[in-house]
Amino acid sequence: MTKRVSISIDKEQARILSSLYGLGTKDAEKVKNILIAYLSEKGFLAEYNRRFKKS
């Protein structure tokens, strides 16, 4: 399943995003990887897998 989401960021956020290395080559890739890292850190991905992963 693919979902497209449009976000708005200010100039400072865009500057920070463009200065990041190692998270992807495109801005969308960087934002996606930051979101995945955040969700993983907070435990949301593990909880999702426990609830919805079929054995």
Summary of the structure (lengths in Angstrom):
residues: 55
radius of gyration: 14.0
end to end distance: 19.9
largest distance: 45.4
contacts: 85
relative contact order: 0.09
helix: 60%
strand: 0%
